[in-house]
Amino acid sequence: MDMIASLLRKPASAAVLSLIGVIAFYVLVGGVDLGKMMGAASWVNYAARIGIVAIPIGLLMISGEIDISIGAMIPAGAMTTAIISGHYELPMIFGILGALAIGVIVGTVNGVLAVRTTVPTLIITLATLVAMQGIVLAGSKLLTGSASVPLNAPDWAKTLFGHLLFGGSHQVIIVWWVIFAAVFWFIMHKTKYGNWIFAMGGDKDSARNAGIPVDRLTVLLYILTATSAAFVGMCHATLFNSAQVSGGMNDIFNIIVSVVVGGVLLTGGYGSVAGVFVGTLTFAIVNKGIDFTAIDRNWSNLIIGLMLLFAVALNEFFRRAALSYAPKRKTAETVLKPRVKEA
């Protein structure tokens, strides 16, 4: 019983229960053939696409911040790659580096503004979102005369970033998603940097007084979110041999929902990489799984909304359960140690 109680107090518990609930709903109400749905590539590919960005966004939200400029960074990464290596026909490596550089630049701007001003980060990243939308569209029109740019990626780039696996259905971005999840899980739950991020989400002033480099770590987290979004855009430009100025713009909401369903609180200080990973799977199944049912696709947004409310309620319940069993913590140093074990 103690082991079960311990498991249920982890941030990922709500995400796992949400996943089970969604699958049960589709099987019992929607009449889904579970084997057919689990073998399909559509929802896994979609989960990988948003999951690569959701993990660093989850870390940023655990630290008490948020970034919605990611919606513009996905097409920015794709368009940068296509313009450099497609329109101007430079080697593909320059297109890849250009996309990642855009992510580093925008992330640095977001991070510096977040730590140097008192403007809420929601407003900062909203401004960056709008600004990058304009830059991507105007820049594409100015440089290429079009809002869609073709790209002929070489074989090595296709193999690494745009290849199709298992008979041409599953995208190689799934492998990248698993790698990202494993690396960030280790950093977040097995190193001091994870401790620091949890401490920042609990109380930035206490974390700063404890000697944690809050400002530098905040800037780094913003760089990670923007660069991961640009990386996803680059992968899709490589896979589909083209880029559009609006591609991936609608993923902002989906990524944030995946993180919240994964057990991360908007107020910061609570969550896990494993939870975000499962939350992304859950959202992808909700979003794409309806295609395997007789349910009208127009009801999908209602299902997503109800799922979000259910997940938030579960997250709050398990958070209170975890805190009720946790010892009293008064400083940043004592906040960290128990939480770093949560996965």
VOTORBA-820364 format. One record per residue: residue in three letters; x, y, z of N, C-alpha, C in turn. Coordinates in pm, whole numbers, plus 50000, padded with zeros to 5 digits. Layout:
ALAXYZXYZXYZ
...
//
This chain:
MET500824987950000500005000050000500865012650000
ASP501955012150080502835023850084503465026549948
MET503785015649875504385017449743503375023749646
ILE502125018949653501085024549567500845039149600
ALA500795042349730500585056249771501735065049723
SER502955059649730504115067249685504055070149535
LEU503635060049458503515061849314502445072149279
LEU501325071649350500225080749321500545095149357
ARG501545097149441501915110849479502885117149379
LYS503335109649281504265115149182503515123549079
PRO504175133849022503515142648925502995135248801
ALA503675124248763503255117048643501995108748664
SER501565107048789500425098348817499165103148749
ALA498905116248757497695121648694497735119548543
ALA498925121048483499065119148338498765104748299
VAL499265095148377499035081048348497545077748360
LEU496895082748464495465080248481494655086748370
SER495085098748328494405105348216494535097048088
LEU495735091648065495955083247946495065070947949
ILE494995064348064494145052548078492685056248056
GLY492275067748112490885072148096490535075147952
VAL491445081647879491195084947739491065072247654
ILE491985062847674491935050347598490645042747629
ALA490285042247758489055035347797487835041947734
PHE487835055247730486705062547669486555059147522
TYR487655059047450487605056147306487195041647279
VAL487655032547364487325018347345485855015747379
LEU485395021047494484055018047541482985026347472
VAL483275039147448482275048147388482455049047236
GLY483695050347192483945052147050484075039246972
GLY484165027947041484295015246972485595013446897
VAL486665019046950487965018446882488565004546890
ASP489135000046779489954987946777491324991846832
LEU491594988246957492804992947024494074988846950
GLY494104976646898495284972146825495524980346700
LYS494454983646630494574991646508495065005646540
MET494515011746647494925025346681496365025846730
MET496765016146814498125016146867499155013746756
GLY498745006946650499655004246540499745015346438
ALA498865025346452498855036446356500005046046383
ALA500455052546278501595061746291501175076146317
SER499955079746282499545093846285499685100146423
TRP499205093346525499235099446658500645099246718
VAL501455089146685502825088746737503665099746673
ASN503525101446541504255112146473503875125846529
TYR502575127546552502115140346607502625142446749
ALA502615131846829503125132846967504595136746967
ALA505385131046877506805134246870507015148846831
ARG506205153646736506335167446689506135177346802
ILE505045175646878504795185146987505575181547113
GLY505945168647125506635164147246508035169747260
ILE508735171347149510095176847154510085190947211
VAL509045198447182508935212147236508315211947375
ALA507405202547400506695202147528507635199547645
ILE508675191547624509575188247736510315200747788
PRO511015208447703511635220747757510615231047805
ILE509435231347742508385240247792507975235947932
GLY507905222847955507585217848088508605222148191
LEU509885221248155510935225748247510805240648275
LEU510515248448171510355262848189509185265948281
MET508075258748264506905261048349507155256448492
ILE507925245748511508295241648647509095252648716
SER509905259848638510695270748696509865283348722
GLY508585283048683507715294448709507555304048594
GLU508015300348473507925308948356507035302448250
ILE506805309548139506045304048028506535310447898
ASP506395303247789506835308147658505825304147552
ILE505135313947494504185310847387504725314947250
SER505955319847246506545323547117506925311347035
ILE506835299347096507175287047026506325285046900
GLY505105290546900504235289246784504825295546660
ALA505625305946676506265312446562507625306446532
MET508215299646631509555294346611509565281646526
ILE508465274146527508415262146442508465265946294
PRO507595275046247507735279246106509015287146081
ALA509525294246182510775301746164511925292146136
GLY511975280946209513025271046185512885264646048
ALA511655261546010511425255345880511785264845766
MET511315277345776511565287045669513045290645658
THR513725291645771515155294745769515925283845696
THR515605271345727516265260045660515985260145510
ALA514705262245474514325261845333514915273445254
ILE514965285145314515505296845244517015295245222
ILE517735291045326519195289945316519605278545224
SER519015266645246519455254845171518575251545052
GLY517405257845043516525255644929516615266944829
HIS516225278944872516215290344780517635294244738
TYR518545295344836519915299544805520855287744777
GLU520365275644794521095263344759522445261944827
LEU522545266844950523755264745029523705250745088
PRO524855245245129524865231845190523865230745305
MET523295218945319522245216845417522685220045559
ILE523945217945589524435220645724524225235245761
PHE524335244245662524125258445690522645261345720
GLY521755254345652520335255845681519995251045820
ILE520575239845862520335234445996520875243846102
LEU522115248246083522725257446180521985270846184
GLY521495275346068520725287746064519455286746144
ALA518745275546132517515273446207517785273246358
LEU518825266046399519155265446541519625279046593
ALA520325286646508520795299946549519615309346573
ILE518585308346489517385316446509516765313346645
GLY516735300546679516195296646809517005302346924
VAL518335301846913519195307147019518995322247034
ILE518905329246923518745343846927517415347746993
VAL516325341746946515005345147000514905340947147
GLY515425329247180515405324747318516195333947410
THR517325338747361518135348047439517385361147462
VAL516745366247359515965378547373514855376647477
ASN514125365647466513055362947563513605362047705
GLY514705354647720515275352647852515805365347914
VAL516515373247836517065385747887515945395347928
LEU514915396347846513785405047881513075399848006
ALA513015386748022512335381048138513075384248268
VAL514415384248265515175386348388515545401048411
ARG515495409148305515915423048319514735432948331
THR513535428248308512365437048316511345430848411
THR510335438848445509255434048530508005430548449
VAL508135430648317507015427248230506725412248243
PRO505475408248260505145393848269505635386248146
THR506155374248168506725366648057505665362747954
LEU504415361847996503345359147900503275370347796
ILE503415382747841503375394347751504635394947666
ILE505785392147727507045392347653507015382447538
THR506635370247568506645359847464505495361547364
LEU504405367847408503325371147313503835381347212
ALA504585391247261505165401247171506155394747075
THR506965385547127507925378547041507205369946937
LEU506115363646979505315355546887504845363946769
VAL504235375246799503695383846693504825389346607
ALA505925393546672507045399146598507655388846504
MET507835376546551508435366146468507495361946354
GLN506195362346377505255359746268505465369746155
GLY505595382546193505835392946092507175391446024
ILE508205388246102509555386846045509605375145947
VAL508995363845984509015352045897508275354945767
LEU507105360945775506325363745654507005374245567
ALA507385385645629508015396345552509365391945495
GLY510135384645577511435380045532511335370345416
SER510355361345423510165351745315509755358845185
LYS508825368145197508395375545079509525383745019
LEU510325389945106511425398345059512525390044993
LEU512865378745052513995370945003513635361444889
THR512425356044894512045345844794510845349844710
GLY510085359844755508885363844683507715354444702
SER507815345444801506755335644823506645332444971
ALA505465327645011505245323245149505485308345165
SER505865301645056506185287445058507475285144980
VAL508425278345043509745276744983510085261844971
PRO510445256944853510815242744836512225240044887
LEU512465227544920513775223344972514065209244924
ASN515235207144871515655193744829516775189144920
ALA516395182845031517375178845132518205166945085
PRO519495166745115520345155445076519995142945157
ASP520515131645114520175118845177520565118245325
TRP521745123545360522165122745500521225130545591
ALA520715142045541519785150045621518445142845633
LYS518025136445524516785128745528516885117345630
THR518025110845631518215099545723518165104045868
LEU518795115345897518865120046036517605127046083
PHE516955134745994515865143446039514535141545967
GLY514535134845853513285134145778512965120445723
HIS513635110245775513445096845722512165090645777
LEU511555081645703510395074145747510815060145789
LEU510355055745905510735042845959509605032745942
PHE509915020145960508925009345962508035009345838
GLY508655009145723507875008345600507285021345554
GLY507835032345601507395045245550506215051445620
SER505985048145747504855053845820505295062345939
HIS506205057246018506665064546138507885073246103
GLN507855085346153508915094946122510075093546220
VAL511275096646174512465095546257512445105646372
ILE511575115546365511465125346473511025118446603
ILE510415106746592510045098946711511295095146789
VAL512335091146718513605087546783514185099646855
TRP514145111146788514655123446850513865126746977
TRP512555124646973511715127347090512135118747209
VAL512355105947184512765096947292514135101047347
ILE515045105047258516375109547302516255122047387
PHE515455131847339515235144147416514685140847554
ALA513675131947558513035128647685514035122247781
ALA514865113047731515845106247817516885115947871
VAL517385124747785518405134447827517845144047930
PHE516665149547902516085159347995515615152748124
TRP515175140048117514815132948239516035131648329
PHE517165127848272518385126448352518795139748414
ILE518775150348333519165163548383518225168248493
MET516925166148470515935171648563515845163948693
HIS516035151048689515775142948807517015136348867
LYS518175138248805519375131848856520555141548873
THR520345154248846521445163948859521015175948941
LYS521975183948978521695195949057520875206148979
TYR520975205848845520245215548765518735213448777
GLY518305201048791516905198348816516485203948951
ASN517345202149052517085208049183516885223149172
TRP517765229349097517705243849083516395248349018
ILE515965241048914514735244748843513525243548935
PHE513475232749014512385231149110512405242449213
ALA513595246049257513715256749357513235270049300
MET513595272749174513155285249110511635285949102
GLY510995274549073509545274449066508895276049201
GLY509595271649307509045273149441509145287349491
ASP510325293349479510535307149527511855312049469
LYS511775321049372512995325849304513905333449400
ASP513345341149491514185348749584514965339449676
SER514295329249727514985319549812516045311949733
ALA515715308449608516685301549523517905310249499
ARG517675322949473518785332249449519635333749575
ASN518985334549690519715335849817520515323349849
ALA520075312049795520795299449817521975297749721
GLY522205307649635523345307249545523055301449408
ILE521795299049377521425293649246521455304949142
PRO522105302949027522175313448922520835314548848
VAL519855320448912518495320848862518415327348724
ASP519055338848708518945346248582519555338448466
ARG520745332948486521395325448379520615312948341
LEU520075306248441519305294148415517995297448344
THR517395308748379516165312948312516415315648163
VAL517485322648134517835325447994518095312447919
LEU518805303147983519105290247919517815282447889
LEU516865282747979515605275647957514835281647840
TYR514855294847827514185301247712514895297647581
ILE516205296747586516945292647467516575278347427
LEU516435269747525516055255747498514675254747434
THR513715262547483512355261647427512335266747284
ALA512955278147259512945283847124513725275147026
THR514855269847069515685261646981515025248246951
SER514345242447049513655229847025512535231646924
ALA511835243046931510775245846833511365247746693
ALA512485254946684513145256746555513635243346500
PHE514085234546588514545221146547513395213246486
VAL512215213846548511045206846494510695212246356
GLY510735225546340510465231446210511465226846105
MET512725226146142513765221546050513515207046007
CYS513125198646103512845184546072511705183145973
HIS510675191245989509535190145900509835195645760
ALA510645206045754511055211045623511875200345550
THR512715193145624513515182445567512655170745520
LEU511655167345600510795155945569509915158645446
PHE509305170545443508325173445338508895181445220
ASN510205184345225510865191545115510255205245086
SER509715211545189509175225045172508875231045309
ALA508645244145310508285251045434507275261945403
GLN506335263945497505325274445483505385283545605
VAL505035296045584505155305845693504175303245806
SER503135295445781502135293045886502225278945944
GLY503175270945898503265257145944503625256046092
GLY502805249246172503075247346314502605258446404
MET501975268746346501545280146425500485276346528
ASN499675266346496498575262546586499005253146697
ASP500295249846703500755240346803500955246446942
ILE500845259546955501055266047086500135260047190
PHE498835260647162497835255747257498045240947285
ASN498305233047182498445218647197499625215047287
ILE500715222347273501915219747354501655223147500
ILE501045234747525500765238847663499805228947729
VAL498765224747654497825214847708498535201847743
SER499435197347656500175184947682500985185947811
VAL501595197547833502395199547954501505199448079
VAL500375206148071499455206748186498875192848214
VAL498475185748109497975172148127499065163248187
GLY500315166548157501435158848211501755161548356
GLY500975170048421501145172048565501935184148606
VAL502275192848512503025204948545502035216148580
LEU502295222748693501415233548735501815246648668
LEU500815254748632501105267748573501795276948672
THR501635274448800502265282648903503705278848929
GLY504165267748871505565263748883505845255249006
GLY507055249349010507525242049126507095227549134
TYR506345222549035505835208949045505675203148906
GLY506155190848887506035184248757507175174448737
SER507175167948620508225158348589508305156448438
VAL509455152148391509645149548248508815137448205
ALA508775127148290507965115348257506495119248242
GLY506025128048329504645132548321504355139848191
VAL505265148648150505095155948025505095146347906
PHE505965136347911506025126347804504675119047791
VAL504145114447903502855107447901501725117047865
GLY501805129347915500785139247881500735142047732
THR501895142147668501935144147523501305132447449
LEU501595120247495500955108447437499445109247452
THR499005113347570497565114347597496895124147504
PHE497495135947490496895146147403496875141547258
ALA497955135047214498015130347076496935119847049
ILE496705110947145495655100947128494285107347126
VAL494065117347212492785124547210492585131347076
ASN493635137847027493535145846905493395137346780
LYS494135126446773494125118146652493265105546667
GLY493045101246791492305088946813490865089746771
ILE490315101746770488905103146730488695098946585
ASP489765099346505489665094946365489395079946354
PHE489655072446462489445058046460488075054246517
THR487265064246548485935061846603484865066546506
ALA483625064046544482505069046464482045082646514
ILE482775088146613482425101146670482735112146568
ASP481845121746557482045133046467483305140646508
ARG484185143146409485455150146436485235163946496
ASN484055169846474483775183146527483675183246680
TRP483535171446741483465170646887484855170046951
SER485905169646871487245167646927487645178647024
ASN487325191146990487705202147079486995201347213
LEU485735196847212485015194947338485705184347422
ILE486095173347359486775162547431488085167447489
ILE488835175247410490115180747458489885189947577
GLY488875198447570488585207547679488215200247807
LEU487355190047795486975182247912488175174747969
MET489025169547879490205162547925491125171848002
LEU491265184247955492125193948022491605196948162
LEU490285198948175489705201548307489915189648400
PHE489705177748346489885165548425491335164248470
ALA492265166948379493695165648412494115175848517
VAL493615188148505493955198548603493455194648741
ALA492225189148746491675184748874492515173448933
LEU492925163848850493785152948898495125158148946
ASN495705167448869497005173148906496935179649043
GLU495875187349067495735194249195495555184249308
PHE494775173749283494555163549386495875156749424
PHE496655152749322497905145649351498955155049409
ARG498915167649369499865177349426499615178849576
ARG498345180149614498015181449756498375168749833
ALA498165157349768498535144749833500035144049856
ALA500805148549755502275148349768502735157749879
LEU502145169749883502545179549983502135175250123
SER501035168050134500565163850266501495153450328
TYR502235146350243503175136250293504605141550302
ALA504825153450243506185158750240506505165850370
PRO507775165850415508155173050535508125188050511
LYS508015195550618508025210150607509335214750550
ARG509275224250453510475229250388510485244350395
LYS511545249850444511565264250466512585271450381
THR513535264150321514565270650242514675263950107
ALA515385270850017515565265249883516325252149889
GLU517305251149983518105238949989517245226950025
THR516305228650117515485217350160514355214350065
VAL513995224049978512935221549881513365211349778
LEU514645211349746515075204549626515175189449635
LYS515715184349742516115170349743514975160549719
PRO513815162049786512745152449758512225153049617
ARG512145165049560511505166649429512335161249315
VAL513625161149331514465156849219514275142049188
LYS513725134649286513505120449265512225117649189
GLU511355127649178510055125349118510185123648967
ALA509715112948917509725110448773508395104848733
//
